[in-house]
Amino acid sequence: MKKLFLALIALLLPVNTFAQTQTLFVPSNEEAKGKLFIHGGAGTNANQWDPFIALAGGIGAKILVVPFAAEPPYTPQERGPYFVDFLNRRGAVADYAAFTRENADLPENLRKLNGVAGVWFSGGSQTLLRNHLRGTVFLERIKEIYRNGGVIGGTSAGASVMGKVMPAGGVTEGFGFIDFAIIHQHFSELNRQGVLLDAVQEQNIAGIGIDEKTAVIFNAVTKTFEVVGEGKVTVYEPQSTGIRTQIYRAGSRFTINTSFTSGVINTGGYGMGLSAFTASSASIARNEQFTVSFRLRNMEQNAFPGGQNGIALVNNNGNIVGQVMDVRTTQTRNPGTQTSVLTRDCFIPGFTAPGRYQLRIVIRPAGGEWRIATLSHNNAPTSIDFTVR
């Protein structure tokens, strides 16, 4: 126990070695002062509850349980008191929220967050949890608690939803407490390595796989993680030469490199033979779905084997400041003409700052760095003026 509390104290100390760099994915919680307690599922014993309560302030800490991931036969009204009992028996002062999505922002529900130092997302279905709270003032109040130094905890589905995006029958938007990584739970036990690797490659952001009865504590100030519990944590980090894999066990501390896309530059002519680039709208509200389509012609047979492409937001200075998130992508290839037509249903994440941008295509050949596509045929546009509302 002494080692545990020493580790917690160390986690809270400032670390000056982290350097913020320009990346394709701009962290949305740079200003946050809080901590995340992200648990891999399959029950939480005293050794996992104790650090969560300690991070919330220790004995007497006011904690709110958010049980909307509960799946039948369980209900939020049943799971809420279950976790409240766990917390109260260990010295917390806990309550739970139970309301319909339509009533989420009623004053009596928002008042439950007053004075709360810790929030706990229970397990079940991350899709249910996301759909119940996404777009509500209630969720924004939880994020405010995190920004102001509180702790947000969650297990299983309540862990996955904390990431920028989450694996849930595909890849969909999460709550974005950590917006430079995808989180997956029950990791080794359910052999989810392939699912997370596919998501990491598709989204080009890091992946964190957490075993059962194991948690990572993330400090938003120092950008460090610490592992507690019985299992291991697997981290996948995209690199220019592939995906780096690291495995950590209890007591380990680590950071995640968010500068792996810092090579995104306009090289003055790099491109894949762009011959069409259109968007269904040039003015989009954050999280509103829209469609982008473009045609690429491979000018050189070996220029793009196994490569990737995406859409980025570029500011007036020509710097990439954010990512367009895919909901669904279709691609039609014509090997005879070395042409690919891609159609993407996508959205701008809610944490993106409103303003005027350009949509630009970015391309990464196998083993290379991201580049902005600047070549086109027949004067096809290489950018689209774009407003995020």
Rosetta blueprint (number, residue, H / E / L):
1 M L
2 K H
3 K H
4 L H
5 F H
6 L H
7 A H
8 L H
9 I H
10 A H
11 L H
12 L H
13 L L
14 P L
15 V L
16 N L
17 T L
18 F L
19 A L
20 Q L
21 T L
22 Q L
23 T L
24 L L
25 F L
26 V L
27 P L
28 S L
29 N L
30 E L
31 E L
32 A L
33 K L
34 G L
35 K E
36 L E
37 F E
38 I E
39 H E
40 G L
41 G L
42 A L
43 G L
44 T L
45 N L
46 A H
47 N H
48 Q H
49 W H
50 D H
51 P H
52 F H
53 I H
54 A H
55 L H
56 A H
57 G L
58 G L
59 I L
60 G L
61 A L
62 K E
63 I E
64 L E
65 V E
66 V E
67 P L
68 F L
69 A L
70 A L
71 E L
72 P L
73 P L
74 Y L
75 T L
76 P H
77 Q H
78 E H
79 R H
80 G H
81 P H
82 Y H
83 F H
84 V H
85 D H
86 F H
87 L H
88 N H
89 R L
90 R L
91 G L
92 A L
93 V E
94 A E
95 D E
96 Y E
97 A L
98 A L
99 F L
100 T L
101 R H
102 E H
103 N H
104 A L
105 D L
106 L L
107 P H
108 E H
109 N H
110 L H
111 R H
112 K H
113 L H
114 N L
115 G L
116 V L
117 A L
118 G E
119 V E
120 W E
121 F E
122 S L
123 G L
124 G L
125 S L
126 Q H
127 T H
128 L H
129 L H
130 R H
131 N H
132 H H
133 L H
134 R L
135 G L
136 T L
137 V H
138 F H
139 L H
140 E H
141 R H
142 I H
143 K H
144 E H
145 I H
146 Y H
147 R H
148 N L
149 G L
150 G L
151 V E
152 I E
153 G E
154 G E
155 T E
156 S L
157 A H
158 G H
159 A H
160 S H
161 V L
162 M L
163 G E
164 K L
165 V E
166 M E
167 P E
168 A L
169 G L
170 G L
171 V E
172 T E
173 E E
174 G L
175 F L
176 G L
177 F L
178 I E
179 D L
180 F L
181 A E
182 I E
183 I E
184 H E
185 Q L
186 H L
187 F L
188 S L
189 E L
190 L L
191 N L
192 R L
193 Q H
194 G H
195 V H
196 L H
197 L H
198 D H
199 A H
200 V H
201 Q H
202 E H
203 Q H
204 N L
205 I L
206 A E
207 G E
208 I E
209 G E
210 I E
211 D L
212 E L
213 K L
214 T E
215 A E
216 V E
217 I E
218 F E
219 N E
220 A L
221 V L
222 T L
223 K L
224 T E
225 F E
226 E E
227 V E
228 V E
229 G E
230 E L
231 G L
232 K E
233 V E
234 T E
235 V E
236 Y E
237 E E
238 P E
239 Q E
240 S L
241 T L
242 G E
243 I E
244 R E
245 T E
246 Q E
247 I E
248 Y E
249 R E
250 A L
251 G L
252 S L
253 R E
254 F E
255 T L
256 I L
257 N L
258 T L
259 S L
260 F L
261 T L
262 S L
263 G L
264 V L
265 I E
266 N L
267 T L
268 G L
269 G L
270 Y L
271 G L
272 M L
273 G L
274 L E
275 S E
276 A E
277 F E
278 T E
279 A E
280 S L
281 S L
282 A L
283 S E
284 I E
285 A L
286 R L
287 N L
288 E L
289 Q L
290 F E
291 T E
292 V E
293 S E
294 F E
295 R E
296 L E
297 R E
298 N L
299 M L
300 E L
301 Q L
302 N L
303 A L
304 F L
305 P L
306 G L
307 G L
308 Q E
309 N E
310 G E
311 I E
312 A E
313 L E
314 V E
315 N L
316 N L
317 N L
318 G L
319 N L
320 I E
321 V E
322 G E
323 Q E
324 V L
325 M E
326 D E
327 V E
328 R E
329 T E
330 T E
331 Q E
332 T E
333 R E
334 N E
335 P L
336 G L
337 T L
338 Q L
339 T E
340 S E
341 V E
342 L E
343 T E
344 R E
345 D E
346 C E
347 F E
348 I L
349 P L
350 G L
351 F L
352 T L
353 A L
354 P L
355 G E
356 R E
357 Y E
358 Q E
359 L E
360 R E
361 I E
362 V E
363 I E
364 R E
365 P L
366 A L
367 G L
368 G L
369 E L
370 W L
371 R E
372 I E
373 A L
374 T L
375 L L
376 S E
377 H L
378 N L
379 N L
380 A L
381 P L
382 T L
383 S E
384 I E
385 D E
386 F E
387 T E
388 V E
389 R L
